Amino acid sequence: MYPHINHQTDKPILDVREVSVRYNGRVALEDIKFHLHIGERIAVVGPNGAGKSTLFKVVSGVLQPNVGEVTISGSQPTVHSCIAYIPQRSQVDWNFPVSVADVVMMGRSAKLGLLNWPKKRDWDFVNHALETVEIGNLSKRQISQLSGGQQQRMFIARALAQEAELMLMDEPLTGLDTPAQEGLLNLLDTLREQKVTVMVATHDLEQAAKHFDRIMLLNKKIVAFGNAAEVLHSDNLLHAYGGRFRTVEGKDGLVTVDDSCCDEGEHDHVH
């Protein structure tokens, strides 16, 4: 069970200072530094193998950096229960015999401690979280019976039941149809109203420009971090993606990335 940690209100919700990660002698992240404020919505973009998943694991405390430090409102991430990491759907065993409500209740585990059964207050958190993400009617379903969008909503509900203040979402929109993507993006507005800070890894630059406060362009180092106009121009994209991008004329004049030739995949070689 996590101890109660008082947030230092004069500190950023997330402060990453000079973080570097190496795995088997290979650089996964190098000299990463940035900070976020409460309620911000950040898109993390970059080619496959750029270190997006690795960054999320470091921020959540799952992976310790070789160099540097991460703090959440002034404290180490490993002592916080307010960070929720939502993995890629491909990393989940959807045949595991649990219901939607069971998964969302897992978000209460840090509050419950070992060997303690959920109380009415915990179930109230679960039910409220399910209603917030609009899948309260699916609470008894086995998780394999959900659509992709519903699966993502379930994980957001788990994070809300956890009382998360910082959510890290790894490619939550990948593989979803347009209505499901739009529904999740609308749900991010609800999270902002609740002062939840969100980082989302995505490959869709147009969505990043349209729906997020700031964009982090990452390729092991931070190439650029700012608003869409500052980040998504050809010099930065060429630096991050090399020759793996093409320009498409659109109403916003954005560059569409095509890095399908990348052969490393989004595992970042860190486990």
Secondary structure as UniProt FT lines:
FT   TURN            9..10
FT   STRAND          14..23
FT   TURN            24..25
FT   STRAND          26..36
FT   TURN            38..39
FT   STRAND          41..45
FT   TURN            48..49
FT   HELIX           52..60
FT   STRAND          67..72
FT   TURN            73..74
FT   HELIX           77..79
FT   STRAND          83..86
FT   HELIX           89..91
FT   TURN            94..95
FT   HELIX           100..105
FT   HELIX           106..108
FT   HELIX           109..112
FT   TURN            114..115
FT   HELIX           120..132
FT   TURN            133..134
FT   HELIX           136..138
FT   TURN            139..140
FT   HELIX           143..145
FT   HELIX           148..161
FT   TURN            162..163
FT   STRAND          166..170
FT   TURN            172..175
FT   HELIX           178..193
FT   TURN            194..195
FT   STRAND          197..201
FT   HELIX           205..211
FT   STRAND          214..218
FT   STRAND          222..226
FT   HELIX           228..231
FT   HELIX           234..241
FT   TURN            242..243
FT   STRAND          245..247
FT   TURN            251..252
FT   STRAND          255..257
FT   TURN            260..261
FT   TURN            266..269
//
